[in-house]
Each structure stands twice: as structure tokens, then as C-alpha cells.
Amino acid sequence: MNYLKIAKRMLALFLVTALSTVGVGAAIGIDVVQAALLAGIMGIANVVEDLARGYLNDGKLTNEEIDMAFVDNIPAEKK
């Protein structure tokens, strides 16, 4: 398992989810930084949960399980 690859993908997911909320947060009066942090952290938390569930199934993570954890958590407008 390539931990660096997973870390880079988590960073990319954080950026995608965080940046997609910047405009919305500003439009409804929420602090932009707080909105972006919340969205980014929630995106990563969802991936970590999916990876943990995959690991619990059989004690290992396949590349397919890792890919699906990320694909399933890409914001809808970015798919």
C-alpha cells in the first residue's frame, strides 16, 4: 500500500471539497475559512471511514477499495 499516494489524494480531496464551499459560505454569511475547513475535514473523514470499513471486512485494503473510497466521496458537482 502506498501511503504517500493516499496522503496526496486526501490533500486533493480536501482542496476539492473546501474550495467548492468558499463561494457558498460567503454568500450566506459564514466565515469562508471556517466553511472551507469544515467541508475539507468532512470529506477526509468520509474517506477515512470508508477505508476503515474496507479494512474491517478482511484485514487488508486493496487498490480497488482505496480507489472506491475516494471516488465515492468526490462532491457530486465534480464527478
N, C-alpha and C positions, 0 to 999 in steps of 0.2 A: 504494500500500500504506500502510495506516495503522499506523505503528509504535507509537503510543500505545495503540491498541486491542489490539495483540498483547501489549504490555507489561502492560496491565491484565488480560488473560486469563491470562498467565503467573503473575501475582500470585494470581489467583483459583485457578488450578490448584495452586500451591504451598500455599495455605491448605487446599484440599480434601484434598490428599494428606497434608499434615503433620498436620492435626487428626484425620484418621482413624486415625493411629498413636499418638496420645497415650495412649489407654487401653490399647492392646496393649503398648506399651513399659513402662508402669507395672506391668502385670500380670506380665510376665516378668522384671522386674528391670533393664531397660535404662534409662539416663538418658532422661527424657522429652524433653528439649530435643534431645539427640543423635538420638533416633529420629525426631522431627519434622523436623529439618533434613535428615537422610538421605532420608526419604521425599519431602519437598518438592523437594529438589535432583534426585532421580532422576526425579520427574515432569516437571520442567522440561527435564532432559537428554533425555528421550524425545521431547518436543515439538520441541526444537531439532534432534534427529537427523531426525525426520520432515520438518521444514521444509527442512533441508539436502538430504535426498533428493529432495524435490519440486523444489527449485531446480536440482539437478543434472540432472534429467530434461530440462528445456528452457530453463534460464536465467531462469525467472521463476516467481513464485508467484501463483496465482490465489486468489481469496477462498475457493473451494471447497477447495483444497489446505490453506489455512490452517485452515479450519473442521474438516476431517477430521483434521488433526494434533492438534487439541485434543480432539475427540470421541473419537478412538481411545485417548486417554490418560487419560480420566476413570476413576477407580477403579471397579471393577465394581459395588460396592455403592451407588454414587452415580448410576449410569446410570438 
